[in-house]
Amino acid sequence: MVLPWARDWRLRADTVYLNHGSFGLAPQPVLAEQRRWQQRMAEQPMDYFVRQYEPAWLKARATLAQFIGAEPDCVALLENATVAMNAVAAAFPLAPGDEVLVTDHEYGAVIRTWEQACSAADAHLVTAAIPWPLHDEHEIVEALFSKATDRTRLIVFSHITSPSALILPAALITEEARRRGIAVCIDGPHAVAQIPLSLRDLGCDFYTASCHKWLAAPLGSGFLYASPQWHDRLEPLVTSWGRLPPTEPRQWWERFLWRGTRDSTALLAIPAAIEYLRDCVGLSNFRRTTHALAQEARTRLLDRWFGTSWTPDEARWYGSMVTIPLPPGPARPLQQRLWEHHGIEVPIIEFDSARWIRVSCHLYNSSADLERLVRALEEEIEREPRIAWEVSTVPAGREP
């Protein structure tokens, strides 16, 4: 069944796109709003930058802050979660011997960011392994804090993990960290819109996110949330005016507002993305529909290859994205063959010494996409022993 909102998305005709979790697509009404701002910038840049940009940025921030349950003055609009996470890493005080605690499901770029920050401070990055399979959220909390010590200064974790698509118990982790006096930075690109979010209630120190994933805002839109005790420490990675003269930046977020001449229209289109999902589609409808597709993918793939999932089949563990084990074999060649032979974009990953597929579902996807995926996987996995034999019999010096 094709969803009624699928007409609002423009995908290439040769592509089945099951990878919204990596690079999301924005619907046409949202892209049209961005183009309106781009036209204003192109036809009269002085008017756009000097008179229109700051009020529009503030309006977009207020709309986003309401959507994520945060005070506007605790939010700064940035290009993506990577920029936001690096701003946190540059500001967070680490001394020699201090520890930053992460999980083994953390996004690779986040790991690199904190490896660099720890190296510069002669601090240590400590990794806690999430047990598998999972039955209770407290198993994650216990595994994480089993690695915490009196030198742990910060816990960094993904609200929804990238490789495994797990919804981590952010509130439980944050509550235990507060009890121990440990700061918390949550990486939330996959959480915004995919699950309900209230940063005011969550009580973390930092929250970084991209809006171009499940919220389906244009590429180049994201934010940094910081609780008030950290505001004085935060600085943009690039120093510019902050506010256009003669206004002087006084609050922390003002330093992030003007960071040089660039196309920031993706940020100004965030309210259109919120309006589209909240008012046109309905957030509960969006979550229910996309979770049902992810659940269908989970069921069909587990049934086909008799796999075992990370968690029970419950919405508290996964939302619009799900990771499923596949039969052993190389990951990247299979992903490439799925694209080259079948036009299917979906990540095949090597994780925890096994091969997995991560299926992301948005409003432009359908059960027909999942049917094509299953059939393509059957064909390509069945071919793998023959491919391996053909490669092994190629004479030395010959290309396979």
N, C-alpha and C positions, 0 to 999 in steps of 0.2 A: 504494500500500500504506500502510495506517495503522499506525504504529509501536505496539508494545504499551504504551509509556509515555504515549501521547497521552491516555489516560483520566485521568491525574493532573493535567491542565491544564483550566481552565475558561475558554474563550474565548467571546465573544459569538457567537451563531449566525449573525449577519449579516456576520461578519468573517473574511477570510483575512489572517492576520497574518504578514507577512514583514519585520518591522521590530524584531526582538528587539535589534538592535544599538543602537537609540535608547532604547527603554523596554522592559526585559525583563519577562517574566511569571514568577512563581514557581509551582511545582507545589503541589498541594493539601497534601501532607505538610509542606512547609516553611511554608506559610501557617497550617496548623493549629498548628505549634509556636509561631509568633509569636502566634497568638491565645491560646495557653495562658499565655504571658508577659503579654499584655495583660490577661487575666482576673485574674491574680495582682496586677497593678498596680491594677486597678480595684476589687477586692474588699478589699484591705488595703494601701493605698499606703505606709504607714509600714513595714510588714514588707518590702515589695518594695524600696523605695528604700534603706532603712537596712541591711537584713540580706542581701537576696538579690542585689541588682544588681551590686555590685562582684565577688563571687565568680563570678557568671555571666559578667560582662564578661571577667574574667581567663581563664576557661575557654574562652570563645569565641575570645579572642585566641590562646591556646595552640594551639587546633585550627587556626585559620587560618594561624598562623605555620608549623606543620608542613606544611600544604598548599602554601604558597608557598615553602618552603625557606628560612626565615629564623629568626633567633634571636628569641624572643618579646619580649625587651627592646628590640628594634629596631623594634617595630610598635606603632602606636596605632590603635584603631578609631575611624573617623570616618564622617560621613554619606555621603560620596561623594568622588570624585576631585577635584571642584571645590574643596571645603573643604580637602582635603589639599594641592592645588597652591597655593592661596592661602597656606597656612601656610608652605610652602617659600619662596614669593616674599617673604613678610614677613620671613623669617629670613635669606635669603641675602645676604651682604655684596656690595654693588655700589658702586663709586666712579665719579666722573665719568670718562667715556671708556671705561669697561669695556664689554664686549660679551657679549650672550647670543645664542646661535646656535640657530635652529630650522629646520625644513624647510618647504617650501611645501605639504606635506600635513598640517600640524598642525591640530588641532581649534581652531575659532574662539575658544572661550572661553579656551583656554590662551594663545592669541596675545594676547587682551585683557588677561589677567592679567599677562603679562610686559611688554606695552607700558606698562602702568601702573607696574610696578615699575621699569622702565628710565627712564621719564619722571621719576619721583620722585628717582632717583639721578643724573640727567643721564648715564645710560648709553645704549647703543644696542642695539636688537634687529636682528639680522642674519638674513636668510633665505637658505637654500641650496635651489636647485631640484633635485628628484630627476629624473634623466633618464628618458625614456620612448621606446620600450619598454625593459624591463629584461631582462637575460639572466644577470647575475651579481651576487651580493650586494655584491661589492667596488665595483661601480659606484656604489652608494649611499654607501658609506663615502668613496670618493674625492670624490664630489660634495659631500658634507657638509663634509669637512675642507678642501676647496678654499677655503671661506669662513672658516676659522679663522685667527686672527691671534694675535699675542702679547698682545692685549688681551681675548681670549676667556676668560671666567671660567666659563661654564656652557653646556652643551648640553642642550636640552630637546627630546625627541622622543617620539612615540607608539610603543609596542611594536607595536601594530597600528593603522594609521592609520584615522581615521574616514571621510574622504571616499572614499578609494581602497581600503580594506580590505587594504592591504599589510602583511604581516609583515616588519617591518624587522629587520635583523641586529643585534640589541641587543648581543650579546656582542662582535661585531667593533667596533662603535662605541665601546662602553665600554672595550675594551682599548686602542684607539687614543687615546681621550681620557685614560686613565690615563698612557699613555706621554708625553703632552704636558702633563700636569699640569692638565687641565681637568676640572671637576666635571661630573657627569651626573645629570640628573633625567629619569626615564622615566615617561610617562603611560600607564598600563596597563589602563584599564577593559575593553578588548576582549580582553586577553590572559588574564586569570584564568579558568581552566578550558578556554578554547578551545585553548590550547597548553600544553605542559609548562612549568613555571616553577620556578626555583630562584634566589632572590635572593642566597643565600649564594654561589653559584657565579658569578652575573652580576657582582657586585661594583660595582654602581652606588652613587651617593651617596644618591639619593632614588628612591622608587617610589611613585606615587600610583595608586589604583584604586578603582573601584566594584564591589561584589559583586552588584549587582542586574542586571547584564548576563548574561554567559554562565554564571556560577556559579548564577544564578537564585535568589539570596537575595532577601528583600523589598526594596522601594524604601526608600532611606535607610540603606544599609549599604555601607561602604567602609573604606579604611585608608590610612595613611601609613607607609611604611617609610623609615627613615633610618639610615645607617651611623653608628657610634659617634662619629666626630669631629665630627658636627653636632648631637649631642644637646643640648648646653648652649645652643645658639642657638635651638632651636625652642620656640615658645610658641603656645598656642591663640589663635585670633582673638577669642574671648570669654573674659574672665577670670572664673573662679568658684573654688570650693573646690579643685578638682583631686581631692583625696581628702576624704571626709567627716571632719570633726573627731571625735576629736582627732588623727587621723592627718594628718601633714603631707606634702605632695608633695615628694619628693626627686629621683626620677628623672624624665626628660623626659616619658615617657608618662603618668605619674601626673597631670600637669597637664591632660591631655586626657580623663581618665576621667570626672570629674564637671564638667559645664559648664552647670549649671542644670537645673531640673526640666523634663523633656520625655520624650516617648515614644521610648525607645531600643531597643524590643523587636526592631526589624529587625536590630540588631547581634547580639542574643542568639540569633537564628535562623540565623546563619551556619553553625554546626556542622551543623544539619539539612540545609542546602543541600549542604554538602560530603558528608555521609553519603548523600544522595539520589543525587548524580552518581557518587560514588566506589564506593558499596557496592550500591545498588539497580540502577543502570544500568551502571556501569563506565565509568571515564574514557576508556579506549581505545575502547570501544564508542560512547560519546557522540561523541567526536571523529571516528571513522570514519564514523558514520552521518550526522552533520550536514555533514561535508565532502563526502560523496557527494551530498547534496542541493544544496549550493552548486555543486558541480562540474556537476551536471545543469542547474542554472539557467544557469551559464556557457556550457555547450555549446549549449543550446537557443537562447539569446539571440544568441550569436555566429553560429550557423548561420543564424538567421532574418534577421539584418540585416547579415551579412558584416562584423562588427566586428572590431577588433583589441584584444586585452586588454593590460593593463599588463605581464604576465609570462607565461612558459611555464605550462602546466597542470600544476603540481607543488604538492604539499602544503606545501612549504617557503615558498611565496609567499602562500598564503591558506588559511584554515581553514573556519569555519562561515559565513563572510560573504564576499561577492564583489561587486565593482563592475564593471559592463559598460557599454560605450558604446551609446547609442541614436542614431537618426537626429536631425539637428539640429532644434531647436525649443525653445519655452519649457518650462522645467522645472516650475514650480509649477502651472500650469494642468493639465498632464498628471497630476501626482500627485493633484490634487483630483478630476479626472474618474475616475481609477482608484478612488478611494474612493466618490464619489457614485454612479457608474454600476455598479460591480462589487463594492463592499465590500472592496477590496484596500488594505491599508495597506503601503506600500513607499515609501522615499524616492527621489525623482527630483531630481537635483542638477545645478547648473551648476558645472563645475570644469574648469580648464585650457582655457577657451574652448570647451567642448563640453558635451553633455548626457549624463548617466550615470544608471544605475539601480543602487542598492545593495540586494542581496537577502540577508537574514539568515535562517538556518535553524536551528531548534531542534527539540527532540524532539516537539513537537506538530505540526510541519509534515510534508507528504507530497508525493509527486510530483503528486498531484491539485491541490495548491495551485499548483505551478509551471505545470501545464497551464492553469489558469484565468488565471494571470498572463500567459502568452504570448498566449492568445486575446484577453484584454482589451487588451493592448498593441497587438496587430494592429489591433483595431477602432478604438482611440482614435488611433493614429498615422495610420491611413488617413483618419480624419475631419479631421485637422488642416488640410490645405489648404482644405477646405470651411469650417471654422470661421474661418480667417483671412480668407477671402473674404467671409463673412457679416459679420464684424466691420468689415471695410474698407468695406462698402457701407451701413453704418448712417448715416442722415442726421445732420448736426451737431446736437448738443443732445439726441440720443436715446440711451438706454441700450442696449447690445448685448444 
